[in-house]
Amino acid sequence: MKASVLRRGLNLWPPFLFSGIHVTTISDDYRHAHVELRMRPWNRNYVGTHFGGSLFAMTDPFWMLLAMQSLGREYWVWDKAGAIEFVKPGRGTVHADFRLGGDVLDELRAATANGGKALRWFDTDVTDAQGEVVARVRKQLYVRRKPAHRDNGNGD
């Protein structure tokens, strides 16, 4: 799927659309994504700051989507675990940036070449307009090469 089509689809997806989450960028090579969460009356918590669930939701699918698209159909890629640390109250528009390096993709390919699974943590900071960290999010991916595509050591 073209990255631009996925970006538009995510922006129309009701959990993002109605939460004020906007995907501004998904690079054509699926190595970078940028997401923002705009403050709206319906995504504020009781004390008038960003609802924590929305802060987590804005980061939720991106490591999996980037890895899945970058590795290709020969791999299973799933979210395994996630955690969020709220650092300071989030107000206004907040941002999250995701960059998947070629070295990480090489690491995942090597770890799964013979059918083993790889569990890898990815960290993302959610920042405000001043660049200050509002929340730190960790996501763990499960990656495994599909059986028909494993390297059996014979060059097959």
Long-range contacts (C-beta under 8 A, 24 or more apart in sequence): 1-69, 2-28, 3-27, 3-28, 3-29, 3-30, 3-69, 4-28, 6-65, 6-69, 10-61, 15-57, 16-57, 16-58, 18-42, 19-43, 19-54, 19-57, 19-58, 20-54, 21-54, 21-57, 21-58, 26-65, 29-70, 30-65, 30-66, 30-69, 30-70, 30-100, 31-66, 31-70, 31-99, 31-100, 31-101, 31-102, 32-66, 32-97, 32-98, 32-99, 32-100, 33-62, 33-65, 33-66, 33-97, 33-98, 34-95, 34-96, 34-97, 34-98, 35-59, 35-62, 35-95, 35-96, 35-97, 35-98, 36-93, 36-94, 36-95, 36-96, 37-90, 37-93, 37-94, 37-95, 37-96, 37-126, 38-93, 39-91, 39-92, 39-93, 47-89, 48-91, 49-89, 49-90, 49-91, 50-89, 50-90, 50-91, 50-94, 50-134, 52-84, 52-86, 52-135, 55-84, 55-86, 55-90, 55-94, 55-126, 55-134, 55-135, 55-137, 56-82, 56-84, 56-135, 56-137, 58-94, 58-96, 58-126, 59-96, 59-98, 59-124, 59-126, 59-137, 59-139, 60-139, 62-96, 62-98, 62-124, 63-98, 63-100, 63-122, 63-124, 63-139, 63-141, 64-139, 64-141, 66-98, 66-100, 67-100, 67-105, 67-108, 67-141, 67-143, 70-100, 70-105, 71-105, 71-108, 71-109, 71-143, 73-146, 74-145, 74-146, 74-149, 75-108, 75-112, 75-143, 75-144, 75-145, 75-146, 75-149, 76-142, 76-143, 76-144, 76-145, 76-146, 77-141, 77-142, 77-143, 78-141, 78-142, 79-139, 79-140, 79-141, 79-142, 80-119, 80-140, 80-141, 80-142, 81-138, 81-139, 81-140, 82-137, 82-138, 82-139, 82-140, 83-137, 83-138, 84-135, 84-136, 84-137, 84-138, 85-135, 85-136, 85-137, 86-134, 86-135, 87-133, 87-134, 87-135, 87-136, 88-132, 88-133, 88-134, 89-134, 90-126, 90-128, 90-134, 90-135, 91-128, 92-128, 92-129, 93-128, 93-129, 94-126, 94-127, 94-128, 94-129, 94-134, 95-126, 95-127, 95-128, 96-124, 96-125, 96-126, 96-127, 96-137, 97-124, 97-125, 98-122, 98-124, 108-143, 109-145, 111-143, 112-143, 112-144, 112-145, 113-145, 113-150, 113-151, 114-150, 114-151, 114-152, 114-153, 115-144, 115-145, 115-147, 115-150, 116-144, 117-142, 117-143, 117-144, 118-142, 118-143, 118-144, 119-143
